[in-house]
């Protein structure tokens, strides 16, 4: 039977997003399933397989791609703690559940597949060398070189959030280190900096609130609040520095900025870009920066991209 479809599956700790695409990358259908993490997550793959068999003619499917939260090497996820998994051969285990054995199955880290999604059908469409920064509670990343995902030897390719950028090492990261990009440039990091600096200026509007958010900091920065601007300038300087390190290793055509903090929009992009060139001159004279376009659907698109 002729192959017509690709399936992209973004497996999250709360929900599983499943997208059905044609071979050109146009989404035809999408579904959400709850993530069943009981019994150490052993029901997750069987429930996905059952759903696909109930809703899609798998004889017409060319490939099924997965994005999962954790480092992936050769189809195996290690330390998939958000799913209740320890180490599991996702490709091997899921292939056993398929009656149709000619379906291609691939898996990669969720941030990497988000980068692939933006390359497939989003902000980086048409580019071959791409780096995505997803800036939310933490900082994730994904790298595409010559159109292919870079997972790396231990599945740690693209883990930009754990670059050591704050030499003062003021804040402890969830990874156990201090000074990671996440601690000073994620939504959490921006709040860290705001709490640190706001006491220096009692007139800053940031002092009016017990609970701060990154959005609040950006909103006040856009209105000229001195402390909010200082925080944004410092956080985006760290991001610019991290982008420069990536540049001097793999020299991507485009940086795509996504995640919740990216809703600060062009203001955020302009801040990063304006500070980037001090780190890459004289080697780089131009680089493109863009906001992610696919939002929460990037993982589905990117998972399908793996088996395109």
N, C-alpha and C positions, 0 to 999 in steps of 0.2 A: 504494500500500500504506500502511496506517495506521502512523504513527510511534509507536513504543513506548519507545524507549530514548535515553538520553544517554550519551556516552562521555567520561570524564575521564582525561586522561593527564598524569602528573607526570614530566617528563623530568629525571632527575638525572645527575650525572657518572659514577655507577657503575651505577645501575639505572633502568629506566623502569617506572613503576607505571601500570597500565591498569585502570580500573574501568568496569564496565557498570552503569548505573542505570536504574530506571524513571523516568517523568516526574515522580514525586513526590519523587525523590531517594533512594530505597531502593536500596542496592547489591545487585546480583544476582550478579555475578561479579567477580573481580579476578585479575590476572596480573602477574608480574614478568618483564621482559626485561633482559638485559645491555645496557648502553649501548656501542655500537660507535663509538668515537671515531677509528678509523683514517681516513686520507685526509681529515683536517680535518672529521670528523663527517658526511661526505656520505652515509653509509649509514643514518643514524638515521631520517630520515623515511620512506624507502622500506621499511625493515624494519618500522616501525610499521604502515604501510599494508598490507604483506603479511600481518602477523599478524592485523590486523583482518579482512581478507578471508577468511582461513582459519578464523576462530573466531566471527565475528558476521555475521548477515544485515544488511548495511548498508542494505538497502532499508527496514528498520524503524527506522533511526537518524535522529533529528531533528537532532542536532548533536554535534560533536566539539570539546572544549575542551582546550587545552594550558596547562600551567604550565612555564615554562622559567627557568633561572638566569641572569638578566641583565635589563637595562632593555628594555622593549618599548614601541614606539610604532606605532600603526596596524597591528598584526600583524607588525611587523618587530622582531627582536631585534638589539641592537647589542652587540658585545663579549661574545658568549656563549662566553667562553674555557674554561669548565668542560666544554663539549661539543666543543671544537675548532673552534667557529664564530667567524667574524668578524662580519659582518652578513648576516642571512638573512631573507627574507620567508617566515616560517613559514606564514602563512595562504595566501599565493599558491602556494608550492611544494607544500604538502600538498594543496591543492585540486586541483592538476594530477594528483596521483596517484589521485584518487578518480574512479571511473567514474560514480558517482551524484552528479551536480552540484548536487542540491538540499539536500545536507547543509550545515548551518551550521558554519563552522570559525572558532574564535576562540582567541586566545593572550594570556597576560598573564604577568607576573613570578611566580615560584614563591611568594614570600612573600605577594604579593597574593592569589593563588588559595587559599593556606592560610587567609587571613582570610575569603575568600568561603566556603570549606568550613565553617568554624566558624559562619558566618552561615546557611548552607544547612541544616546538620544537626547543629551542635555547640553549643558553649557560648553562642553569641550568637544562637541560633535565636529568631526573633520580633522581633529588633532591626533597625532600618534603618540606623543609624549606628554603625559598629564600627571599632575600631582593634586590631589584633593586633600584639603584640611577640613575636617568636620569639627566645629567648635561648639560644644554644648557643655554639659556638666564636666566632661573631660575634653581632651583633644585627640581625635583619631585621624588617621590618614590612609591614603591609598595611592599607589604609584603605578602608572601604566607606561611601559617603555616599548616602543615600536608596536603599539597596539596590544601588548600582552601584559597581564597582571604580574607584578613582582611580589611573590610571597616570601622569597628568601629561604635560606637553608633551614631555619627553625620556625618559619612562618611569621617572622617578626618584621618582614619588609613593610615599610610604611608606618611604623609605630612612631610617628613624629612627636606625639604628645609626651614622650619620655626622653626627648633630647634635653640635655642639661644646658639650660640657658641662663638661669639666675645664679650667678656665681656667689652671691651672698647666701644662697640656700636658706631662705627665710621660712619657707613653708614646706611641710611634709606632704609628699604625694602618696596616693593610695598604693603605689607600687613598693613603697618602703624607702625610696630615695627622697632627697630634698633637692629643690631647684629645677624640677622638671617643667617643661613648657606648660603642662596642665595646671601647675600651681600658680601661674602668673598670667595666663592668657585665655583659659577657659572661662565659662560663666562663673565657676567657683573661684578661679584665680583672680578675675576682675573684682569680685567681692572681697577677696583677701586684700588686694591692694587698696580698695576703697576704705576698708576698715582701718588699714594702717595709716593712711594719709589724711583722712577727714578730720582727725583730732587737731591737725595743724592749722585749720581754718574754721573757727566757729561759725562763720557766715555761710559756709557751704551748705547748700540745700540737702546734701547727703546726711547731714547731722539731724535732720528732722525725722528720720526713720530708724526704727530699731532693726527692721528686716530690710536688707538691701537686695536688689536684683541687678544682673548685668544690664537688662533693658533700662532700668532706672538710671544707671550710671551713664549709658549712652544718651539717653534722652536729655539729661542735665548737661552733658558735654556739648551736645548740639546747641544748647541754649547759652553756652559760654561759662558754665560753672567752672571755676579755676581748678578745684580738686578733681572734679569729674574728668576734665580735659587732661589733667596730669595722669590720671589712671589710664584713660584710653590711649594716650600717647605712649605710655610705658608698655602696656599690654600689646599694642600693635607693633611697637618696636621689637619686642620679643618674637612676635610672629614674623616680622620682616627678616629678622636674623635667622630664624628657623628656615624660612623660604630660601635664604641665601645659601645655607648649608646644603639643602637639597639641590639647589642650582649648581653648585660647584662639584657635585657628585654625578648627577644624572641630567642636568640642564633641560628641564621640561619646557615644552612650548607654551604651556599655560598652567597657571595655578587657579584652581576652583575652590572657593570658600563656601562651605555649607554649615549645617547645624543651626541650633537655635540662635546663637549670637549673630549669625549672618543676616538676621532680620534687621540689624542696624543698617543694612543696605549699602549704598554707594559710599556713604560716609566712612564705613569700615574699610572698604576696598581702597579708597583714596588714602587713608591713613597708613595702611600697610605698604602700598605702592610707593608713597612719598619717602618712606624710610628704607625701603629695600635697596635702592641703588647705592647707598653709602657702603653697603657690604659687598656688592658684586662688581663695582667699578674697579678697574677698567676693563674687566673681562666681558661683561654683559652690558649692552647698551639699551636693550628693550626686552621686556617680558610682558605677557598678557595676564591680567588678573580679572576674574569674573566671579559673579555670584552663582551658586548652584541653582539649577532650575527645577529639578525633579522632586525635591522635598523628600517625604517619607517613602516615595515610590522608587527612589534611586536604587535601593537594594534589589528590588525585583527586576528592574531593567538590567542591572549589572550581573545578577545571577544568570539571567538568560544570555547575556553577552558572552559568558564563558563557553557556551555550547552553540554559539551562532553558526 
